[in-house]
Amino acid sequence: MTGSATGDNCDVNTDGNTGCGVQAPTAQSYGPSFNAIGGGIYAMERTNDFINVWFWPRNVAGMPSDASSGANSIITDAWGTPTASFPNTDCDIGSHFDENNIIINLTFCGDWAGIDSIFNGAGCPGDCVDFVNNNPSAFSEAFWDIAAVRVYQ
């Protein structure tokens, strides 16, 4: 994968539910930098052997045309190295993952942001709930503008 692992234990009952995330190699994959480039494309493929995630900034050279055009079929083998890759090593993906649900959500103080140590560790003052309640203008750039959601089987 092109990203860097931020943890290697995906069990929600360990490490304060920090999970087994991956930091993308570009800051353009989220936040103000993502907004500044007009977004991008995320793609995820789940099989019994692996879960792979790709990210391409909008209009980047080398973005697979089947991903950007909404083709009727895709060939992920031609997409290059994924940003994040979770191979089936110690976890039987087929027995632990069922049908996916797509949830699009701006969770200001959800699981991770609602933990003050994580909120403060990101340089945020006070606690998340108070900050959100008292600073609505801080979220003027917090929105989704989704061109498409495509599911392939």
Summary of the structure (lengths in Angstrom):
residues: 153
radius of gyration: 17.3
end to end distance: 22.9
largest distance: 48.3
contacts: 307
relative contact order: 0.13
helix: 27%
strand: 15%
